[in-house]
Amino acid sequence: MLGGTSGIGLATTEMLRDAGAEVIAASRRETDIDGVECVQVDVLDREGLHTLFEKHHGFDYLVNAATGGPRAIGPFLEMDLDGFQNSFAKLWGYVNSVRLGVPHISPQGAVVLYSGYPARKWRAGTLAIGSVGGSVEAFIRLAANEIAPVRINGVSPGLIDTPMSPLEGEAREEYYRAGSQGHLIARAGTSEEVASAAMFLLENEFVTGTIVDVDGGAICT
Ligand SMILES: NC(=O)c1ccc[n+]([C@@H]2O[C@H](COP(=O)([O-])OP(=O)(O)OC[C@H]3O[C@@H](n4cnc5c(N)ncnc54)[C@H](OP(=O)(O)O)[C@@H]3O)[C@@H](O)[C@H]2O)c1
């Protein structure tokens, strides 16, 4: 479980653990999670990933929720282009993990990646992260053809209340209230609501190359 120590990734780690799986949660910072082996790996460090996968050769599931690094948000014509480019660290982390991880997954195995609703609901100010999410979704569909019988799917979260937002107190509440205004389910989602979609995609052996929206109907409006 890459990026498995916070937010959506942490909820996925805990759900897998509670379902009886032996889970390894990886991220850059040192962390402790009850009943889970935690390791420090940067998804942009290919050598580190290779060593991790080789050590656990024959594993069943690979889930990557790592954000990769800082993301650029705001008007495109005012955007720092290095920031835009750096937002793609998420894609490269996902690509690294699938390229280096799949040779070590069991043939019945499955991969889940997380895209995001900016790729599917086009709004001003989200061009960089929407482009990254769109690339992640194209990658999933194309990779499904190449890595079968290993399955690969994606979950597209809407606005989800996770530590990704540094805001606190009233400012945080207002951010999620304003951000979900007009959505069919007008609130931020929880990490657990997103993680349960990943569990479905891991367990259902007839699903590959698809994306599940968990966004409170955000893209319908
Ligand atoms: N929250 C939302 O509203 C939302 C909406 C749409 C899409 N998403 C997507 O959902 C996924 C999870 O987001 P989240 O909100 O749960 O984020 P989060 O709470 O910030 O957690 C991100 C996790 O990724 C790890 N990580 C980041 N960069 C890494 C790297 N280079 N190498 C290894 N681990 C790394 C972090 O740990 P370390 O910092 O210790 O490395 C942390 O465990 C992301 O792909 C995000 O783009 C989220």
The ligand as a MOL file (V3000), in Angstrom:
LIG
                    3D

  0  0  0     0  0            999 V3000
M  V30 BEGIN CTAB
M  V30 COUNTS 48 52 0 0 0
M  V30 BEGIN ATOM
M  V30 1 N -8.4260 14.3840 -0.6940 0
M  V30 2 C -9.0830 14.7250 -1.8080 0
M  V30 3 O -10.0020 15.5770 -1.8090 0
M  V30 4 C -8.7170 14.0660 -3.1160 0
M  V30 5 C -9.4810 14.3870 -4.2490 0
M  V30 6 C -9.1840 13.7940 -5.4570 0
M  V30 7 C -8.1240 12.9040 -5.5600 0
M  V30 8 N -7.3880 12.6070 -4.4600 0 CHG=1
M  V30 9 C -6.2680 11.6310 -4.6280 0
M  V30 10 O -6.3660 10.5920 -3.6760 0
M  V30 11 C -5.0410 10.1300 -3.3480 0
M  V30 12 C -4.8560 10.1850 -1.8260 0
M  V30 13 O -5.0130 11.5270 -1.3920 0
M  V30 14 P -5.1790 11.9200 0.1580 0
M  V30 15 O -6.1150 13.0710 0.2130 0
M  V30 16 O -5.4420 10.7010 0.9760 0 CHG=-1
M  V30 17 O -3.6970 12.4710 0.4490 0
M  V30 18 P -2.8650 12.5960 1.8300 0
M  V30 19 O -3.7260 12.4870 3.0340 0
M  V30 20 O -2.0320 13.8130 1.6610 0
M  V30 21 O -1.9170 11.2940 1.7880 0
M  V30 22 C -0.9380 11.1540 0.8040 0
M  V30 23 C -0.0870 9.9400 1.1440 0
M  V30 24 O 0.9010 9.8000 0.1100 0
M  V30 25 C 2.1990 9.7090 0.7120 0
M  V30 26 N 3.1470 10.2570 -0.2730 0
M  V30 27 C 3.1050 11.4720 -0.8760 0
M  V30 28 N 4.1360 11.5930 -1.7170 0
M  V30 29 C 4.8410 10.4310 -1.6520 0
M  V30 30 C 6.0130 9.9550 -2.2760 0
M  V30 31 N 6.7060 10.7120 -3.1410 0
M  V30 32 N 6.4450 8.6920 -1.9910 0
M  V30 33 C 5.7680 7.9260 -1.1120 0
M  V30 34 N 4.6550 8.3130 -0.4790 0
M  V30 35 C 4.1930 9.5670 -0.7460 0
M  V30 36 C 2.0700 10.5240 1.9980 0
M  V30 37 O 3.0250 10.1760 2.9890 0
M  V30 38 P 4.4580 10.9180 3.1030 0
M  V30 39 O 4.2110 12.3990 3.0060 0
M  V30 40 O 4.9990 10.4440 4.4090 0
M  V30 41 O 5.2880 10.4110 1.9700 0
M  V30 42 C 0.6770 10.0680 2.4520 0
M  V30 43 O 0.7600 8.7790 3.0450 0
M  V30 44 C -4.0730 11.0260 -4.1290 0
M  V30 45 O -3.7400 10.4000 -5.3420 0
M  V30 46 C -4.9020 12.2760 -4.4020 0
M  V30 47 O -4.4650 12.9760 -5.5440 0
M  V30 48 C -7.6560 13.1610 -3.2420 0
M  V30 END ATOM
M  V30 BEGIN BOND
M  V30 1 1 1 2
M  V30 2 2 2 3
M  V30 3 1 2 4
M  V30 4 1 4 5
M  V30 5 2 4 48
M  V30 6 2 5 6
M  V30 7 1 6 7
M  V30 8 2 7 8
M  V30 9 1 8 9
M  V30 10 1 8 48
M  V30 11 1 9 10
M  V30 12 1 9 46
M  V30 13 1 10 11
M  V30 14 1 11 12
M  V30 15 1 11 44
M  V30 16 1 12 13
M  V30 17 1 13 14
M  V30 18 2 14 15
M  V30 19 1 14 16
M  V30 20 1 14 17
M  V30 21 1 17 18
M  V30 22 2 18 19
M  V30 23 1 18 20
M  V30 24 1 18 21
M  V30 25 1 21 22
M  V30 26 1 22 23
M  V30 27 1 23 24
M  V30 28 1 23 42
M  V30 29 1 24 25
M  V30 30 1 25 26
M  V30 31 1 25 36
M  V30 32 1 26 27
M  V30 33 1 26 35
M  V30 34 2 27 28
M  V30 35 1 28 29
M  V30 36 1 29 30
M  V30 37 2 29 35
M  V30 38 1 30 31
M  V30 39 2 30 32
M  V30 40 1 32 33
M  V30 41 2 33 34
M  V30 42 1 34 35
M  V30 43 1 36 37
M  V30 44 1 36 42
M  V30 45 1 37 38
M  V30 46 2 38 39
M  V30 47 1 38 40
M  V30 48 1 38 41
M  V30 49 1 42 43
M  V30 50 1 44 45
M  V30 51 1 44 46
M  V30 52 1 46 47
M  V30 END BOND
M  V30 END CTAB
M  END
